Amino acid sequence: MTDLEYIQQTLQLAAQGKGQVSPNPLVGSVVVKDGQIIGRGYHRYAELKHAEVWALEEAGAKAQGATIYVNLEPCSHNGNGKRTPPCVEAIINAGIKRVVASMVDPNPKVNGRGFEMLRAAGITVSTGLMEREARRLNEKYSKVVTTGLPFVHLKTACSLDGRIATKTGESKWITGEQARATGQLLRHDYDAILVGINTVLSDDPLLTDRSGQTRHRPLVRVVLDTGLRLSPKSQLVQTAREFPLLVFAGDEEILDSMGFPIYTEWGNSLEERKAMLQSLGAKVVQVPADGAQLELVQVLRQLTKLSLTSVLVEGGAAVAASLVERRLVDKVTFFFAPKIIGGHEAKSVIEGEGVEHLNQALELCDLKVTPCGSDLEITGYPKESRQ
């Protein structure tokens, strides 16, 4: 086997940790000696050890003089409050003679230091093999450690003419079962799922991960609700003690000036409504707002503070528009159904003000087009945030 084939194996191993490593990166590793794989490993957050350590332990004494392959630069620092010792030390102590890695760790705590330590110990280091694929695999991790903001993936389903509901508001179901099942698999790959209050009021969703796959921490459900209009009777609130629910609201002064409707059944003021929701298990966080629109960067920073490195945005049209207009989207997935709804009153997939000129549009690249039952899945990345 070649270096390329061994690196491909590290990427396949790393991918097995999806849903099980956040806020850490996905890492896989193989140890090879005399053309034979003698150790394999991939990282799982709950089991503490990193991929390289698992692989080295399986190799045992045979690791002396071997080559270790890994998709991400071995760490050179104690991770997660000293939960895990540096992998560089384990590699050096095992007597490894060569390290082949796909990419530099973008984390400022590492960022080449691991490679420097290995070379200083007399170990040959090769980098860059399948780097593009490695970067895509850890796009969420890379985003948060370099910007302090979580990776934002906008996912939506619509008709061929870009409608998410008819003029009467009917929206279930525009896409077929396979597209909806694929959407569930997407939820498994993310730390949080985010919607606006209008989506909650119209659909009363549950927003859980029903993929059936293992995850080391529950999917956090996030609602943008400037005026705290979320009903305690909603499915989200009723299940808040079972599945985490985070609600972002605005400031009291702004709400008073906007004239939001008062919900006397559970409180006349924002503070009363906040207390009611929190008594039922929801967590309410107040952030600055510009009119009815919460400051989305502040929302995203709060998610990072909670170690949520990625968020899947599923609705609605106003939230999608706000994120697109502010260029806060890192990835986009559209599921198109072969239906034409029409009508100027039918709800569009993206609302907001829109752009005046075509050169201001959010342009996507690296497109992947996949048939999904009778529907079509299109995924791409904004050109300006291309990795």
Secondary structure as GFF3:
##gff-version 3
##sequence-region A 1 387
A	DSSP	alpha_helix	3	15	.	.	.	ID=ss1
A	DSSP	beta_strand	28	33	.	.	.	ID=ss2
A	DSSP	beta_strand	36	42	.	.	.	ID=ss3
A	DSSP	three_ten_helix	45	47	.	.	.	ID=ss4
A	DSSP	alpha_helix	51	59	.	.	.	ID=ss5
A	DSSP	three_ten_helix	60	63	.	.	.	ID=ss6
A	DSSP	beta_strand	67	70	.	.	.	ID=ss7
A	DSSP	alpha_helix	87	93	.	.	.	ID=ss8
A	DSSP	beta_strand	98	101	.	.	.	ID=ss9
A	DSSP	alpha_helix	113	120	.	.	.	ID=ss10
A	DSSP	beta_strand	124	127	.	.	.	ID=ss11
A	DSSP	alpha_helix	131	137	.	.	.	ID=ss12
A	DSSP	alpha_helix	139	147	.	.	.	ID=ss13
A	DSSP	beta_strand	151	159	.	.	.	ID=ss14
A	DSSP	alpha_helix	177	188	.	.	.	ID=ss15
A	DSSP	beta_strand	192	196	.	.	.	ID=ss16
A	DSSP	alpha_helix	197	203	.	.	.	ID=ss17
A	DSSP	beta_strand	220	224	.	.	.	ID=ss18
A	DSSP	alpha_helix	235	238	.	.	.	ID=ss19
A	DSSP	beta_strand	245	249	.	.	.	ID=ss20
A	DSSP	alpha_helix	252	258	.	.	.	ID=ss21
A	DSSP	alpha_helix	270	279	.	.	.	ID=ss22
A	DSSP	beta_strand	283	286	.	.	.	ID=ss23
A	DSSP	beta_strand	289	290	.	.	.	ID=ss24
A	DSSP	beta_strand	293	294	.	.	.	ID=ss25
A	DSSP	alpha_helix	296	305	.	.	.	ID=ss26
A	DSSP	beta_strand	310	315	.	.	.	ID=ss27
A	DSSP	alpha_helix	317	325	.	.	.	ID=ss28
A	DSSP	beta_strand	331	337	.	.	.	ID=ss29
A	DSSP	three_ten_helix	358	360	.	.	.	ID=ss30
A	DSSP	beta_strand	364	372	.	.	.	ID=ss31
A	DSSP	beta_strand	375	382	.	.	.	ID=ss32
A	DSSP	three_ten_helix	383	385	.	.	.	ID=ss33
###
